[in-house]
Amino acid sequence: MTLDSDSDSDLEGQIAQWRAYTRRRRELHHADTEELEDHLRSRITELTEAGLRTDEAFLIAVKRMGSLDELSREFAREHSERLWKQLVLPGEPDAPAAARTRRELPVMVLCAALAALAIKVPSWFGLDLADDDAAFYARNLSLFALPALAAYFAWQRRVGVRVVGALAALFALGAVAANAYPLAADSQSFGLTAIHLPLALWLVVGVAYVGGDWRSERRRMDFIRFTGEWVIYFSLLALGGGVLTAFTAGTFRAIGIDAEGFISSWLLPCGGMAAVVVSAWLVEAKQSVIENMAPVLTRVFTPLFAATLVAFLAAVAWTTSGIDVERDVLILFDLLLVVVLGLLLYAISARDAVARPGLFDRLQLALVVSALVIDVLVLVAITGRITEWGFSPNKTAALGENIVLLTNLAWSAWLFLGFVRGRTPFARLERWQTRYLAVYAGWAWVVVLAFPLVFDFA
């Protein structure tokens, strides 16, 4: 490689970092970022032709363009009408974003309607949601809404036939795994399937979300951001739906009509399935005009969770009490560790990759290390329980999930320590988290496909 090619490579790396930073500014659209990049490249070219090295030209060009924060704020002030109108309106009729919104809205409505109707299809064959067939719906709940959501993203991303075939095959595999085993409703494998199948299929939705380009680290991180925002929007819709349900029941009861049958058979199940798709559409439609909420909440709850975990570990050390490994307690601790991991992921997704380590990064390190210690304590308790009573589906699933979490937390803590000490680039931590998504999905598929065979039909 020549010296010129080395310089070009370094310059492209610097511009890529600058571009990644501008894309985090929600005031700027993608087209605006490209326009700014064109100006930046023009200035660099002028400076290099004047005799400067590429690294010097880059720094001077960025300096002459002014502070990017000030630039984005000025841009937002000049385009404030666009920012607030796009929250509720598609914009000018001739605008590309408006045309895209007009195209996507009916497709979203169609996919939401398909998800809403899908949960009613089993009733045509005599499977009633309110009767003894509730176990069937518990196993298949994710299969009613997630295929429609994947179809929406597949259409939106214009994926190829091969990707569509792979998505269909994975959903078919999930449907077979959920229904082929004659599991009793009180079977541990039944409960594990109901919990893990949605997790496995959510990663299938992720393949559709990234347009089949699962190898792209940037697209995988986009899917992580989308997941956090989707959870928030879905929760908000669920709260709103709860208010709507209460008003529906109360108002009709006031005139002597009992609406509970309609609510339980149609409004709640169909509305819940449709909300899965509508929430995704809201995230996609609004992400360019308002600040993402998940990273903001992460800033609030990271210090609170860190303080809670440290206080818990101090209490364990003071009382010398072990952790109870009953089923409900295991679920509680696993949920706690998953929340910690979520806080870590969304903080990483929102962080400026080139900023220096600060106080918040040290708080995250304390959070991860505390969660790692708790995971070790849980694993010790689970191992002792298995040694005494043997393996069961619940204990085996808990053991595997805590090993998966332990691996991620341990390496994340090591990378975070290196980053805080200035020895590890932040990009390595981001890359590790996006690649580890496949491990979560793999374990969920193992639980769904293999556990019934091992524990129920061995």
C-alpha positions in Angstrom: 0.0 0.0 0.0 1.4 3.4 -0.9 1.6 6.5 1.3 -1.2 8.2 -0.6 -3.5 5.2 -0.2 -2.7 5.2 3.5 -3.6 8.9 3.8 -6.8 8.3 1.8 -7.8 5.5 4.1 -7.1 7.6 7.2 -9.1 10.5 5.8 -12.1 8.2 5.0 -11.9 6.9 8.6 -12.0 10.5 9.9 -14.9 11.4 7.7 -16.8 8.3 8.7 -16.4 9.3 12.4 -17.7 12.8 11.5 -20.6 11.4 9.5 -21.5 9.0 12.4 -21.6 12.0 14.7 -23.8 14.1 12.4 -26.3 11.2 12.0 -26.8 11.2 15.8 -28.1 14.8 15.4 -31.8 14.2 15.0 -32.3 17.7 13.7 -30.5 16.8 10.5 -32.0 14.6 7.9 -30.0 12.1 5.9 -30.0 14.4 2.9 -28.8 17.3 5.0 -25.9 15.2 6.3 -24.9 14.3 2.8 -25.0 18.0 1.8 -22.8 18.9 4.8 -20.4 16.1 3.8 -20.1 17.4 0.3 -19.2 20.8 1.7 -16.6 19.2 4.0 -15.0 17.2 1.2 -14.9 20.3 -1.0 -13.0 22.2 1.7 -10.6 19.3 2.2 -9.9 19.1 -1.5 -9.2 22.9 -1.6 -6.8 22.7 1.4 -4.9 19.6 0.1 -4.5 21.2 -3.3 -3.0 24.1 -1.4 -0.3 21.8 0.0 -1.7 20.6 3.3 -1.6 17.0 4.4 -5.0 15.2 4.5 -5.2 15.1 8.3 -4.4 18.8 8.6 -6.9 19.6 5.9 -9.6 17.6 7.7 -9.1 19.3 11.0 -9.0 22.8 9.4 -12.1 22.1 7.3 -14.1 20.9 10.2 -13.0 23.9 12.3 -14.0 26.3 9.5 -17.4 24.7 9.3 -18.0 25.7 12.9 -19.2 23.8 15.9 -21.5 21.0 14.7 -23.7 21.4 17.7 -24.2 25.1 16.9 -24.7 24.2 13.3 -27.4 21.7 14.0 -29.1 24.0 16.4 -29.1 26.8 13.9 -30.4 24.4 11.3 -33.2 23.4 13.6 -34.2 27.0 14.2 -34.3 27.7 10.5 -36.3 24.6 9.8 -38.4 24.5 13.0 -41.7 24.4 11.0 -40.5 21.2 9.4 -39.6 19.7 12.8 -42.9 20.1 14.6 -45.1 19.6 11.5 -43.6 16.2 10.8 -44.7 14.9 14.2 -48.3 14.8 12.9 -48.3 15.8 9.2 -46.5 14.2 6.2 -45.2 17.6 5.1 -45.5 19.2 1.7 -47.3 17.1 -1.0 -44.2 17.1 -3.3 -41.7 16.3 -0.5 -40.0 12.9 -0.8 -40.7 12.2 2.9 -44.3 12.9 2.4 -44.5 10.6 -0.6 -42.8 7.9 1.4 -45.3 8.4 4.3 -48.3 8.2 2.0 -46.9 4.9 0.6 -46.0 3.3 3.9 -49.2 4.3 5.8 -51.6 2.0 3.9 -49.1 -0.9 4.0 -48.7 -0.5 7.7 -52.5 -0.4 8.2 -52.8 -3.6 6.1 -50.1 -5.4 8.1 -51.7 -4.2 11.4 -55.1 -5.5 10.2 -53.6 -8.9 9.2 -52.0 -9.2 12.7 -55.3 -8.3 14.3 -57.2 -10.8 12.2 -54.6 -13.5 12.6 -55.4 -14.0 16.3 -59.1 -14.6 15.4 -58.3 -17.3 12.8 -58.0 -20.1 15.4 -61.6 -19.3 16.6 -62.8 -20.3 13.2 -61.6 -23.8 14.0 -63.2 -23.9 17.5 -60.3 -22.7 19.5 -61.7 -20.0 21.9 -59.4 -17.6 23.6 -61.5 -17.5 26.7 -61.9 -21.3 27.1 -59.6 -24.2 27.8 -57.7 -23.4 24.6 -55.9 -20.5 26.2 -52.7 -22.7 26.2 -52.7 -22.7 22.4 -52.8 -18.9 22.3 -50.0 -18.7 24.9 -47.7 -20.8 22.8 -48.5 -19.1 19.5 -48.9 -15.5 20.6 -45.8 -14.2 18.8 -46.8 -16.0 15.6 -49.9 -13.9 15.2 -48.2 -10.5 15.1 -44.5 -10.9 14.3 -44.9 -12.3 10.8 -47.0 -9.3 9.8 -44.3 -7.0 11.3 -41.6 -8.8 9.4 -43.6 -8.5 6.2 -43.9 -4.8 6.8 -40.1 -4.4 7.1 -39.5 -6.8 4.2 -41.7 -4.6 2.0 -40.2 -1.4 3.4 -36.6 -2.6 2.8 -37.3 -4.2 -0.5 -35.6 -7.4 0.4 -34.9 -10.1 -2.1 -36.7 -13.4 -2.7 -34.0 -15.4 -0.8 -34.4 -13.3 2.3 -38.2 -13.6 2.2 -37.8 -17.3 1.8 -35.5 -17.5 4.8 -37.9 -15.4 6.9 -40.8 -17.6 6.0 -38.8 -20.8 6.8 -37.9 -19.5 10.2 -41.4 -18.5 11.1 -42.6 -21.9 9.9 -40.0 -23.6 12.0 -41.2 -21.6 15.0 -44.8 -22.6 14.3 -43.9 -26.3 14.1 -41.8 -26.1 17.3 -44.6 -24.5 19.2 -47.3 -27.0 18.1 -45.7 -30.3 17.2 -44.9 -31.3 20.8 -47.9 -32.5 22.7 -46.9 -30.6 25.9 -49.2 -30.4 28.9 -50.2 -26.9 29.9 -48.4 -27.4 33.3 -45.2 -28.6 31.7 -42.1 -26.6 32.3 -41.2 -26.9 28.7 -44.5 -25.4 27.8 -43.8 -22.3 29.8 -40.3 -22.0 28.4 -41.6 -22.2 24.8 -44.1 -19.5 25.5 -41.3 -17.3 26.8 -38.5 -18.1 24.4 -40.3 -18.3 21.1 -41.0 -14.6 21.0 -37.3 -13.9 21.7 -36.2 -16.2 18.9 -38.7 -14.8 16.4 -37.9 -11.2 17.3 -34.4 -11.7 15.9 -36.1 -13.0 12.8 -37.9 -9.7 12.6 -34.4 -8.2 13.0 -33.2 -9.8 9.8 -36.1 -8.2 8.0 -35.4 -4.9 9.7 -31.8 -4.8 8.5 -33.0 -5.8 5.0 -31.2 -9.1 5.1 -27.8 -7.4 5.7 -27.2 -9.0 9.1 -23.4 -8.7 8.7 -23.6 -4.9 8.9 -22.6 -3.9 12.5 -24.2 -0.5 11.9 -27.6 -2.1 10.9 -27.5 -4.4 13.9 -27.0 -1.5 16.2 -29.9 0.3 14.4 -32.0 -2.8 15.3 -31.0 -2.5 18.9 -32.0 1.1 19.0 -35.3 0.3 17.3 -36.0 -2.4 19.8 -35.7 0.0 22.7 -37.9 2.6 21.1 -40.4 0.0 20.1 -40.8 -1.2 23.7 -41.5 2.4 24.8 -44.0 3.1 22.0 -45.8 -0.2 22.6 -46.0 0.5 26.3 -47.5 3.9 25.6 -50.0 2.4 23.2 -50.9 -0.3 25.8 -51.5 2.4 28.5 -53.7 4.3 26.0 -55.5 1.1 25.1 -56.1 0.4 28.8 -57.8 3.9 29.2 -59.8 3.2 26.0 -60.9 -0.2 27.3 -62.0 1.3 30.7 -64.0 4.1 29.0 -65.6 1.6 26.6 -66.7 -0.7 29.4 -67.9 2.2 31.6 -69.9 4.1 28.9 -71.7 1.1 27.6 -72.5 -0.1 31.0 -74.1 3.2 31.8 -76.8 2.5 29.1 -77.3 -1.1 30.1 -75.1 -2.8 27.6 -72.4 -5.3 28.7 -69.4 -4.7 26.4 -67.1 -7.1 28.3 -67.6 -9.9 25.7 -66.5 -7.6 22.8 -63.6 -6.3 24.8 -62.2 -9.7 25.8 -62.9 -11.3 22.4 -62.1 -8.5 20.0 -60.8 -5.2 21.4 -58.0 -6.5 23.6 -56.5 -9.3 21.5 -56.9 -7.6 18.1 -55.8 -4.3 19.4 -52.7 -5.8 21.0 -51.7 -7.6 17.8 -52.2 -4.4 15.7 -50.2 -2.3 18.3 -47.1 -4.5 17.6 -47.1 -3.2 14.0 -48.3 0.3 14.7 -45.6 0.8 17.3 -42.9 -0.1 14.8 -44.4 2.3 12.3 -44.3 5.1 14.9 -40.7 4.5 15.6 -39.7 4.5 12.0 -41.9 7.6 11.2 -40.7 9.7 14.0 -37.0 8.8 14.5 -35.8 11.6 12.2 -37.7 14.4 13.9 -37.6 13.8 17.7 -34.9 12.6 20.1 -35.0 8.9 20.8 -36.5 8.2 24.3 -34.6 5.0 25.2 -31.2 6.6 25.5 -32.7 9.5 27.6 -34.3 7.0 30.0 -31.0 5.2 30.1 -29.3 8.3 31.4 -31.9 8.5 34.2 -32.0 4.9 35.3 -28.3 3.8 34.9 -27.2 5.6 38.2 -30.3 4.4 40.0 -29.8 0.7 39.0 -26.1 1.0 39.8 -26.9 2.2 43.3 -29.5 -0.5 43.8 -27.2 -3.3 42.7 -24.3 -2.0 44.9 -26.7 -1.8 47.8 -27.9 -5.3 47.2 -24.3 -6.7 47.1 -23.5 -4.8 50.3 -26.5 -6.4 52.0 -25.4 -9.9 50.8 -22.0 -9.3 52.2 -23.4 -7.9 55.5 -25.9 -10.7 56.1 -23.9 -13.5 54.4 -27.2 -14.7 52.9 -27.3 -16.8 49.8 -29.7 -16.2 46.9 -32.9 -18.3 46.9 -33.2 -20.1 43.6 -37.0 -20.7 43.5 -38.6 -20.2 40.1 -40.0 -16.8 40.7 -36.7 -15.6 42.2 -34.8 -16.9 39.2 -37.1 -15.0 36.9 -36.7 -11.8 38.9 -32.9 -12.0 38.8 -32.8 -12.9 35.1 -35.1 -9.9 34.3 -32.9 -7.7 36.4 -29.8 -8.7 34.5 -31.6 -8.3 31.2 -32.6 -4.8 32.2 -29.0 -4.0 33.0 -27.9 -5.3 29.7 -30.6 -3.2 28.0 -29.4 -0.1 29.8 -25.9 -0.9 28.6 -27.0 -1.4 25.0 -28.9 1.8 24.6 -26.3 3.9 26.3 -23.8 2.4 23.8 -26.1 3.1 20.9 -26.5 6.8 21.8 -22.9 7.6 22.8 -20.6 9.6 20.7 -17.9 7.1 19.7 -15.1 9.7 19.6 -15.9 11.4 22.9 -13.6 10.9 25.9 -14.6 8.7 28.8 -16.6 10.5 31.4 -18.5 10.1 34.7 -21.4 8.3 33.0 -19.0 5.7 31.5 -17.7 5.0 35.0 -21.2 4.6 36.3 -21.9 2.1 33.5 -18.8 0.2 34.4 -19.9 0.0 38.0 -23.4 -1.2 36.8 -21.9 -3.9 34.7 -19.4 -5.1 37.3 -22.2 -5.3 39.9 -24.5 -7.2 37.6 -21.6 -9.6 36.8 -21.1 -10.3 40.5 -24.8 -10.9 41.0 -24.8 -13.3 38.0 -22.0 -15.3 39.5 -23.9 -15.6 42.8 -27.0 -16.7 40.9 -25.0 -19.3 39.0 -23.5 -20.7 42.2 -27.0 -21.0 43.7 -28.3 -22.7 40.5 -25.4 -25.1 40.3 -25.9 -26.1 43.9 -29.6 -26.7 43.3 -28.9 -28.8 40.2 -26.3 -30.8 42.2 -28.8 -31.5 44.9 -32.0 -32.1 42.8 -30.8 -32.8 39.3 -31.7 -31.1 36.0 -35.1 -29.8 35.1 -36.2 -27.6 32.2 -36.5 -24.5 34.3 -33.1 -24.9 36.1 -31.4 -25.9 32.8 -32.8 -22.8 31.0 -31.8 -20.6 33.9 -28.3 -22.1 33.9 -27.9 -21.5 30.2 -29.3 -18.0 30.2 -27.1 -17.0 33.1 -24.0 -18.4 31.4 -24.9 -16.4 28.2 -25.4 -13.3 30.3 -22.2 -14.0 32.3 -20.1 -14.2 29.1 -21.5 -10.9 27.8 -21.2 -9.1 31.0 -17.7 -10.3 31.7 -16.3 -9.3 28.4 -18.3 -6.0 28.4 -16.8 -5.2 31.8 -13.3 -5.9 30.5 -13.8 -3.7 27.4 -15.4 -0.9 29.4 -12.5 -1.0 31.9 -10.1 -0.7 28.9 -12.2 2.1 27.4 -12.3 4.1 30.7 -8.5 3.7 31.1 -8.0 4.9 27.5 -6.7 1.6 26.2 -9.7 0.2 24.2 -11.5 2.0 21.4 -15.2 2.4 22.0 -16.0 0.8 18.6 -14.8 -2.6 20.0 -17.5 -2.5 22.8 -20.1 -1.6 20.2 -19.0 -4.3 17.9 -19.1 -6.9 20.6 -22.7 -6.1 21.6 -24.0 -6.3 18.1 -22.3 -9.6 17.4 -23.6 -11.1 20.6 -27.2 -10.8 19.5 -26.8 -14.1 17.6 -25.9 -15.9 20.9 -29.2 -14.7 22.5 -31.2 -15.9 19.5 -29.3 -19.2 19.3 -30.1 -20.0 23.0 -33.8 -19.1 22.5 -34.0 -21.5 19.6 -32.3 -24.3 21.5 -34.8 -23.9 24.4 -37.8 -24.0 21.9 -36.6 -26.8 19.7 -34.5 -29.1 22.0 -35.9 -28.8 25.5 -39.1 -30.8 24.9 -37.2 -33.6 23.2 -34.6 -33.8 26.0 -36.9 -33.4 29.1 -40.4 -34.4 27.9 -39.9 -37.2 25.3 -36.4 -38.5 26.2 
